[in-house]
C-alpha cells in the first residue's frame, strides 16, 4: 500500500524499524491493540452522501 500525501512519517517509521533490526534491538511493542468496529460488515453510513459519485464509463 502506498499512502497518499505526506510520506515523511511512514519513511521515518520504516527507517527506525530498520535501525532497530540492524542494531539488534527488540521491537518497542510486539502486539499493539487494534480497534475494530463490531458492526463493520453490516453498518452503513446514515443519511445522504456528501457528494455525488460519478458513474463509471459505459461498456
N, C-alpha and C positions, 0 to 999 in steps of 0.2 A: 504494500500500500504506500502510495506517495501522498503525503499531506499537502493540501493546498495552502498557500500563504507563506508565512514566515518559516523558514527551515532552520533558524538558529537553534531553537530549543531541542528539536529532535537530533540535530547534529551534536550538540553538547552531550545529550544523554548517551548516544552511541559511543562518543569519544570517552566518556567517563567509564562506561562499561568495559570498553576495550582496555583502558589503562588499568582497571581493576584486574582483568584477566591476565595482563602482562605482568603485573606486579605480584600476582598470586594471592590477592586479597579475596576474601569471601564476599559474596553479594550482600549489600546492606539489608535487603529484605528478600527472603526466599519466596514467601507467599503473601501477597497483598490482598486484602479483602476487596472484592469487586461487587458493586451494587448492580442489581438487575431487577427491573420491574417484574412483579409476579404475573401481570396480565399482558406482557409484551406481545404475545402471539394473537390475542383476541381484541385488545383495546385499540380503538381508532381515535384520531383527533376529533374533538367535538366542534360543531359549527361548520361554517362555510370556509373554503380555502382562502388564504390570504391573497393569493394571486391566481390567475387562470393558468392552467397547464396547457401549453400549446400541443395541438395534435401532431403526431409524427407524420412522416411522408406516406402518402397512399401508394400502395403497390398494386 
